[in-house]
Structures are given as C-alpha cells and as structure tokens.
Amino acid sequence: MGQSQGFSWWSFDDESNPIRCLEESHQTNYIISYLSGAGAKTILVEESYFDRDYLDEFSSFYSRVAVGYPNICRRLHVFGPEEVNNEIFLDSLNKSDENGFLQDNYLGFIVLRPIPSAPFGRTVLALYPDQAPDTPRITKPARTYHVHIAGIKLSVSGLAWQQQDTGVAACATIGLWTMFHSSALDDHHAIPTTAEITKSAEQFGARAFPSKGMTPSQILEAIHRQSFNPVAVSGDIKAGAFTGFSAKRFSVNCMSFIRSGYPVLLLGNNGAGGHAICLVGGRETQVDETNLENICAEDENSIYFYVHDDNYGPNIRFRLDEENGIALLRAEPPGYVGLKYPPEGTCFIPSTIIVASNKDIRINADDLYLKGEQCAQVIFKALSLIMDSNGKDPIPIIFNARFMLLRDYMGGALAQVVPPAILGRTRLEIHENALPMSLHIGVARIAQRDGSILCDIIHDTTDSSRNMSVFVTVIYEKALFDYLAGSDPGDRIKAGLSETLVPAF
C-alpha cells in the first residue's frame, strides 16, 4: 500500500508488514495468531511515535548504553474485519467521524520499541466477541484507551500489556504495570511507568537496572509506594516445600477481585522456574446441577481466566485444573479462533495472589467472602421458613462478594436489577435511611440458582475485619422483605444483616 507523511499502510497478510518481519518469538507468533483470529485486515503505522513508558525506560537505562538506542517508537493501529485504506482514512478525516467506519473496525494498537530482543511495548488489543453469553466474561478491570491519529479519536477497551525487556522490566514489573492500569484505580493516580516501578527495588539495596526481577517484598513495597493497599493471599494447600491453592479458594478469591475491577498478580511456577502473570478477566460458570449444597459461592466453579503473560501476550485464555489437590492454570486458546500459541501444555501453578486495592479498603476478599457466606446462611434459613409455611421445599441459593464504589452501586448496579418505575424510589430510600456509607463498599449479593437476585448486603470496608458492619440490606423479593421486616432489628444485626431494610420490588 501507499505511504504518506508520517504514516504507512500495510495489509495484515503482507509478510513484510512491521509485525510479521519481526524476529520470530512466542510473543510475535501469539500476536499474529490472535489478530488473525480477530479478523485483522489492515495496519496503519505511525512511523514516529514518542511513548511515555519507553521514554522513561530510555532515560533510565537505554540512553546510557554504548550501542546507541533511538528514543522514537512506531505505533501500529490494527483494523478489521473490514479493510481500511488511505482513501477511507482521508474521508474520515474530512468528516471527523470518530464513531464511524474506523471505530467499528478498530482492533487496538501496538507500540513497537527499537529494542530488537523485546520490541513489543504498550499494547492494547480488543477482546474477541463473546461466544458464550450464558456464562459471560467478567472484564471489570478493563478501561477504555483513547488514541488520536491526525485529529481522529479512536477507542479500545482492555488492559495494557507489554513484553519484558530485562533491562528495565522483568515479569513482576510488567504485571504490576498492568495492575496499575485498572479501571478500579483511575480516580486519584497517575499510572507509573515500568521504570518507576522497577526503581522501587532500590530501597532494598538492589540495583534497579538492569532488572533481575522483584521479590515478593519488593512487589508489595512497589504497590505501597504508589499509595495503594497491597493485598497478598497465600495458598492453602501444602505439597512438600511448595504451597498452592485449592481450586475453590483460588476461584473465589480471584473472581471476587476481578468482579471488583482489580487485576490479580499471580506469583508461582511455569515449569521453568518462578514467574509472574496477571489475571485481567474471568468467565462466569453456572453452578453444576449435580451440586446438591443448599448454599454455595457463585464463583467456586469458575474455570476460565484471561491472562496477560509477558512471555506470550495479552488476553490468553487459561483453564483452571486441579492436580493432587493443587490448582494450576493451563493455556487453552478457544478453538474457534485457531490460535496456535501458547504451545499446548503451557501451564502455571500459582502460589500467591497479590492485588493493589484502594487505600481505604481495609478488609480483604477472604473476609468479605466469609461475611457473604454468613449472610447467605441467614437468608437461606429465612427462605426455608417461608417455603415451609407454604408447604414447599427449600430453594438452594448462591452468593458472590465484591468491592465497589458506592456511586457505581447506586448507579449502574441498581439500574441493572431494579425496574425503572421504582428505581428512583429505591435510590432515595437507600440514601435517606442507610447509615452514612464509605466511598468503597463491600457487596454480598445473594440469589437463587436461576439467577433471580434476592438481596444485597452492603458492608463497610473501612473498619477491621472483626468489626465489619453492615450499612443496609436491599431486598428484591417481597416475601423475604416481609419476613425480615417482622423480625427484631437487634436479631438482624447479630445475624450479620442490618437494622435498615430497603425494598427494591
């Protein structure tokens, strides 16, 4: 294709395009396969692009290397499944058509650094269309990235990934960098560069550059130095000198954080030694029909997680398995997109979960899960009495737990489940009758197995786990509301609910 001032156009299938002509590597092969599956047709290249992360890497390390690295990158914009060319692009520039043909076909961007051994810099690629809406993906950590090309703004949703270079950033640094891009952390922070994260190791007496990786203590300190609350969850299953997770505990913890908008950094072993990867999403899994428990966690059987692995690429689908009682993740790219990478058998055994949460959240996912389980037991007992009085069998229930901004709960979360005719009334009753609530809340949601929501129990996240109180209980079923409203408020508080009940029906 033709070339214009500062831009070049390439067919994605052209063997000489900027991606296919890179030195073969796991990352190159994976990204080619991923974009092929996404229907990529065209690449638009900004030939001279200054990338904030690379400029900081350059200033901290590469500018002092005798070989003489350039400080300019290239930024690649990928389009598909329809082909885009210079004529279509010019027409969009004439119209300033930000929501038109270009946006509809925008698959994301890739920054190519002038580092031959590690060319992939900041990269955000769109997820494939969800092929299983009955068990939807949970991609709450994703944020929207905006790019500007000659006056046109394009957007893509996801979380940034890049390749470790070992000069400035190793695997843990890349995982932390992705975590700090989280949608849940947007309000009050500037996203640090990889160089800034790696410099956190200096206070432990280690040389920052070239990077040899970070210890768990350095990882936690790096989170702390960005003014976030570092949360570490250790495995619960011993196997000799190694401590791993049971599949249930792993699923419940990781899905709780992912539902809350927090990416999850996993430390563990990938078969070649210690490694770190970052969970950026998961997939809901319906409770197995053979599960006869009256109360179970909605996410205890979640088996699919989406991973950023700097050794391969972004958005890799992994399946959770269990061997000898210990959870492990196996790469399992969806068959319908024909991915060839990572190679079959690639696996990861997690030993530690690390999350960067907002500073004022002082409880962890385990604590909120236990509170949710306690609340579910109370609700199940109440439902059983209601059903028994009507000559019916008890209804099995499920629950999940997540952290949320209060504004998000009062906004979109309520709007998704409360009928529009009573949405305003429900919001006002919560606002007027609940105890004064914290910026971040812990929501234990309890539902029937068919997904019908019974209630939300809203917890305080600013106190200690032992003293965690409940602000309000929002109830979506009239029979349950009538039963609880007739009980003693003091008994409700002792049971783990709240004095204040708000109807949402």
N, C-alpha and C positions, 0 to 999 in steps of 0.2 A: 504494500500500500504506500501511499504518498507520505511525504514528511513536510511539516510546516514549522514555523518559527517556534522552537522550544518543545514541539510535540512530534511524536512519531506514531504511526498506526500499524498494527500487526494483526494478522489472522492468528487465532489461538492455535490452529493446527500447523502453522508455519514452523518448521524445525529450527529456524534461525531466530525465532522470537526471543525476547530477553529472558524468559523463564526456561525455555527448552534448551537454550545454548549454555546454561549454567553447568558447572561440573556436576556429574551425577552424584546424588546423595539421597539418603532417606527422605530428607525434607523436600528436595526437588521432586522426587518421584511421587511423594504423597500429594503435594500441592497440585501437580499436573493431573493426577488421578482425581483429586477432589473437584477441581474446576471442570474437568471433563464430565464428571457425573452431574455437575450443576448446570451443564449446558453452555459453557463459555464459548463465545464465538470471536470476540474481538478484544484486543488490548490497546488501550491508549496510554502512551508513555510520556510523562513529564520528564524531559531529559535532564533538567537541572532542578533539584529539589533540596531545600535545607530542612532536615528533620531534627526536631528538638532533641530527641533521645540520642541520635548519632552525634550531633554537635557536642553534646556533653561528654559522650564517650571519646570523641576526637580530642576535646580539650583535656580530658583527664588522662588519656593514655596514648591514642594513636598519633597525636601531633608530635610526640617525642620519640617515635620510632624512626630509626635511621632510613628505613625503606622509603618513607615519604608517602603516606596515605592521603588521598584527596579528602576534602571535607564536604563534598557535594554528593548527594544520593540521586537515585532515579525513583520516581513514584509511578507505579503501574496501576491503571484502573481497568477492571475487567468487566465486560458486558456480555450478556446472553439472557435468554436463548436466542433472541433476535440479533442479527448482525447490526453493528453500528459503524458508520464510516464518517469521513471528514465532511461530506455534504450534509448528512443528518446532524452532525455536531454543530456545524455552522448555522443550520436552520434553527437549532435550539438556542444558540447564542443570540440570534436575531430576536427570538421570542422571549428570551429569559425564562424559558419553560422549565422550571425547576421540578415540576411534578408530572412531567410528560414521559415521552418515549425513553429518554436516557435513564430517568429514575426507575422506570418499570423494568429496565434490563440491567440495572446496576448490581453487580455481584460482589463489590468490595474493592479494596486496594491493597497493594503490597509495596513496601519501601525496600528497594534494593540498595544495600550499603556497598561501598567499594572495598569490601573485605572478602577476598576470594574464598577463604575457608568457611565463612559464615555470612553469606550475602543477605539473608532474609532478616530485615529489620521489622519495624512496626507493621503488622499485617492484621487486617480485619476482613474476614470473608463471611458472606451471608450463609445462614443455615439452609439446608435443603427444605423444600416444603414438607410439612409433617404428614407422613403417610398413615399414621395411626391416631386419629383424633379421639378415639375412645380412651386411649391411655396417653394423654398429651405430654409433650415435652414441658419441663419446667425450666425456663430460661430467665428467671427473675434477675440474676446478676448482670444480664446484658444491658448495655447502654446504647444510645444512638450516637454514632460518629458522623460528623458533617465534614465534607470536603468541598473545596471551592476550586473550580477549574475555569479560568478565564471569565469569571463572573457568574458561572452556573454553580448552584449548590446542590450536591447530591448527598444522600444519607444511606447508611447501612447500620443494621443492628447487630451487635455481637460484643465480644471482648477481645482486646488486642492480644496478639501472640507475636513472639519473635524467636529467632534462633540464638542459642547461647554462643558466645564467641570465645569464652575463657580468658579473653584479655580484660574485659570489663565485667562480664556477667556469666555466671555459671547457672546450673538448673534452678537452684533455690531462688536466686535473684530474679530470674525470669518469672518464676511462679509468683513471687511477691509482687513484681511489677504488674502482672495480670490482675492480681487480687486488688491492688490499689486503684484499678480502673473500674471497680464495681459500681453498679448503679446505686447501691445502698450507701456509698461513701461520698456521693457527689457534693453534698451541701456545703461543706466548710473546708475543703482541702484542695491543694494543687497536686496533681499526680506527679510523684517523684520520677526522675529518670533512673535508668538502670545504674548509672554511675553514682548517683546519690544514694541509692540503696546499698550498693557494694561498699561505699565508704563507711557505712555503719559498722563494718567489721573492724575498723581501725581502733576503736576504743578497747578492743580486747587484745591489742598488741600485735595483731596480724597485719601483714602488708596487704593493702587493698587491691593493688594491681601489679601483675596480672592476677585475676581472680582464680582461686583454687576451690571455690565453693564456700558455703557457710554452715556453721554448726547450728544445732537447734537453738542454743542460747543466742547466737548472733541473729538468727531469724526472728526470735521473739523480741530482741532489742531493736531490730530494724523496724518492726511494727510499732513498738512503743515510741520510737523516735519520730514517727510520722503522726504522733498524737492519736493513735488508735489503741484499742484494748486487745492485747494478744491473748487468744484462747487456744489452749493446747489440750487435746483429748488423746490419752494413751490407749493402746489396745487392751483388751480384757482377757485374751487367751494366750497362755504360755506354751511355747513349743521349744524346749531346750533353752538356749540363750536368747531366742527371738520371741518378742511379744507382738501378737497380731490382734485382729478383731474377729469377733463372731460376725457373720453376715448380717444378722438382725441389728446389732448395735451399730455397725458401720452404716447400714442403710438409713436407720432412724436419725442418726446424728447428721450425716451428710445431706439428706433430703431436707431436714429441718433448717440447716444453714442455707441451702440453695433456695428453698422457698422464701427465706428471709432476705434474699438478694446478696448473700455473701458467697463468693467463690471459696473453694476449700483447697488448701495446700496439703498434699499428702506426702509424707516422708516414708520411705520404705526401700524395697529392693526390687530391681527389674531383671534379676538374673545375672547381671554383670557387676552388681555392687550397689552401693547406696545411690538413691536417685530421688528427685522430687518432681511431682507433676501437679497440675492444678485442675480440679473439677470445676467446670463452668455451667453445668446443667445436668439434669436427670430426667427420667421419664416415669410418670406415674404408672403403677402396676395395680390392677384391681386385686382385691383380697381374694385369695384362692377359695373356690367354692367348697373345697374339702376342709377348709379351716373351720372347725366347729366351736372355736372360742367365742364367748359372748362379747368380749371386749378385745380389740386388737388395734395396733397402730396402723394407720393407713399406709405408711411407707415402709413397714417392716419387710416387705417382699419386693421392694424396688430392686431391679437388677440391671438397668441400663443407665450408664452415666456418660457424660460428654466431657472429654479431657483435652486440655492443652498440654502437649508434651513437646518440649523444645527439641527432643531427639527426632521427632517426626513432623508434627504440625498441629494445627488447631482443629477443634471440634471432632476429635476422634471418638467414635462410639466404642465403649468398653462394656463388657458384660460381667456382672458380679457372680462369681462362683465361690464355692467353699470346699477346701480340701483339708482333710484331717481336722476339721472344725475351725480352720482359719480362712478368712475371707481373702480372695485375690481377684484382681481385675484382668480380664483377657480382652485384647483388642478384637472387636467383631464388627468390622465395617458393614453397613447394610448391603445386602446382596443386590438390591435394585439399582444401586448407583455404580456398581462394578469397580469399587476401589481395590487396589492391589496392595496398598500399604496401610498400616504397618504389616510386616510379614506375619503369616499365620503362626500362632503360638506365642506372640509377644504378650507378656504378662507383667503384672506389677503387684507386689504384696505390700499393702500399707501397714505401717506400724504406729504412725502418729498423724492425727488430724490437727491442722493449725488454721486458725481463722483470724482475720483482722476485723474486729467489730467496732461499732461506735463507742466512744469513750464512756458514755453514761449508761451503757448496758453492763450491769454488774452480775448478771446471772448467766449461766451457760446453757447450752441446748439440752444437756442431760437433766439439769434441774427443771427446765420448762417441760420436758417430756414427762418427767415423773409427776409434775403437777397436773399435766394434761391427763395422764393415766388415772390419777386420783379423782379428778373431776368426772372422767368417763365412768368410773365405778359408781359415783353418786347418781349420775344421770341414768345409768342402766338400772340401778335399784328403783329409782322413781318410775321409770318406764315400765318395769316389771310389775309394780304395784298397780299402775294404771291399766295395763293389759290384763292382769289377773282379775281386776274388778269388772272387766268386760268379757271375761271368760276366754281370753286369747293367750297364746303363748308369748313369751318374751321375744323382743326384737334384738338381734345382735347389732352392735354398734362399732364404729371405727372412730379414731381421733387422729389429729395431727397437731403439731405445735410449731409456731414460727414467731419471729420478731418482725415488727412492722413499725413504720412511722404512724403516729396517731392520725395524721392528716390523710394518709393513704387508706387507713381502715375506714375512717369517716367518709372518705370519698369513694374511690373505685370499689373497694372490697364490699361495702354495704350495698352499693348500687348494683352489683352483680347478683345479689340474692334477695334483696328486698323489692317488692313490687313498687313501681313508680308512684302509685296512688298514695302509698303510706311512707315513702322514703323520707320525705321532709319531716313528717311527724316523728319518725324513728330517730332521725339525727338530732332533732330538738330535744327529745326525751333523754337521750344519752347525754347530751351537752348539759342539760339542766339538772339531771338527777344523779349522775355518776359523781363519785369523788373526783377532785382535780387530778387529771391524768398526766403522766410523764410524756415527753416527746416521743420516746420509743416505748412500745407496749409489747407484751408477750401474749399472743392469741392462741388459746387452746380451742380448736374447732371440733365439735362432736357431731357425728352424722350417722344415719342409718347406712347399711351396707349398699343400698341402691343409690347413695349419694345425697339423699334428702337431708339437708342440714337441720339439726335440732337446736344447737345453741353455740354461742361464742362466749368463752370466759376470758375476760380481759385482765391481764396481770401487770403488776408494777415491775419494771425491770431495773429500778434504781436502788433497790434495797438488797440486802443479803439474801441468799437462797433460803435460809431458815425463816426469815421474816417476810418472804414474798407475799404480798397481799393482792386481793382482787378488787379492781375498781368497779366493775359492773358485769352482769351476766345478761347477754342479749339472747332472747329466746324466740325461735321461729315457729314453734308448734303450740297451738292454743292449749291443748290438754296438758302439756308439760308445764306451761306457764301457770295455768290454774292450780295445778297440784303444788308447785313450788311456792306460789304466792300464798297458799294456805298454810305453809309451814312456818315455824318460828324463825325470824331473821337471825337470831343468835345461833340456831342449829345450822342454818345455811352457811354462816361464816365458818363455824367449826368444821363443816364438811368440805370446805375448800371452794365454795361458791362465793356469793356476795350478798350483802343485805339488799342492794338495789337490783331489781329485775326490770328489764325493759322489753315490752312485747314488740315483735317485728313480724306481725302477721295481720 
